[in-house]
């Protein structure tokens, strides 16, 4: 199954409903874009629970990805759109 979307002038995209549902993602959630070894990109919803996020990170993300996730969580406390 394929879903498509457009990139707006502000470089934003709207996730199709089936993609959002499959990811379990909603408003205010963060998404990780992970480049595969074959050059393809994968989209992962980052759980709001830091423990779950770290477990997810351990299933395929490298140390640099883990550091970036940590930085995002540190900044999340400053993000007014974040719960």
Secondary structure per residue as TSV (DSSP state, phi and psi in degrees):
chain	resnum	aa	ss	phi	psi
A	1	X	-	360.0	139.7
A	2	X	-	-123.2	137.6
A	3	X	-	-122.8	145.0
A	4	X	-	-128.9	160.2
A	5	X	-	-152.3	168.3
A	6	X	-	-109.8	152.1
A	7	X	-	-93.6	127.1
A	8	X	-	-78.7	175.3
A	9	X	T	-61.7	-24.0
A	10	X	T	-91.7	11.8
A	11	X	S	63.1	33.8
A	12	X	-	-106.9	155.7
A	13	X	-	-130.8	154.4
A	14	X	-	-104.4	125.5
A	15	X	-	-76.7	128.7
A	16	X	-	-58.7	149.7
A	17	X	H	-53.5	-45.2
A	18	X	H	-63.8	-33.3
A	19	X	H	-69.4	-47.3
A	20	X	H	-56.3	-45.3
A	21	X	H	-64.7	-42.8
A	22	X	H	-63.9	-36.2
A	23	X	H	-79.8	-19.5
A	24	X	T	70.2	30.1
A	25	X	-	-99.5	148.8
A	26	X	-	-142.6	-173.6
A	27	X	T	-57.2	131.2
A	28	X	T	87.0	-8.3
A	29	X	-	-76.2	152.3
A	30	X	E	-100.3	145.0
A	31	X	E	-117.7	142.7
A	32	X	E	-107.1	134.7
A	33	X	E	-107.2	113.9
A	34	X	E	-113.6	124.4
A	35	X	E	-83.3	125.2
A	36	X	-	-80.2	166.6
A	37	X	T	-61.8	-27.8
A	38	X	T	-86.3	2.9
A	39	X	S	93.4	-8.1
A	40	X	-	-79.0	160.4
A	41	X	E	-110.2	143.3
A	42	X	E	-122.1	142.1
A	43	X	E	-108.6	128.3
A	44	X	E	-125.9	136.3
A	45	X	E	-80.8	128.8
A	46	X	E	-87.6	120.3
A	47	X	-	-60.2	145.6
A	48	X	S	-69.2	-29.5
A	49	X	S	-73.9	117.1
A	50	X	H	-56.3	-35.3
A	51	X	H	-65.5	-44.3
A	52	X	H	-64.2	-37.6
A	53	X	H	-63.6	-41.4
A	54	X	H	-67.9	-37.0
A	55	X	H	-62.9	-42.8
A	56	X	H	-62.3	-42.2
A	57	X	H	-60.9	-35.9
A	58	X	T	-70.8	-9.5
A	59	X	T	-98.7	33.2
A	60	X	T	143.4	-12.8
A	61	X	-	-91.0	144.4
A	62	X	-	-85.9	178.8
A	63	X	H	-57.0	-38.9
A	64	X	H	-65.9	-38.1
A	65	X	H	-65.5	-41.8
A	66	X	H	-62.4	-41.7
A	67	X	H	-62.7	-40.5
A	68	X	H	-66.1	-40.9
A	69	X	H	-59.4	-42.9
A	70	X	H	-61.0	-44.6
A	71	X	H	-61.0	-41.1
A	72	X	H	-61.7	-42.4
A	73	X	H	-66.8	-35.2
A	74	X	H	-64.4	-40.5
A	75	X	H	-76.8	-22.2
A	76	X	H	-59.2	-31.2
A	77	X	T	-65.6	-20.0
A	78	X	T	-96.9	-5.3
A	79	X	-	-89.1	113.4
A	80	X	T	-67.6	-15.2
A	81	X	T	-89.8	-6.5
A	82	X	-	-92.5	141.1
A	83	X	-	-71.5	360.0
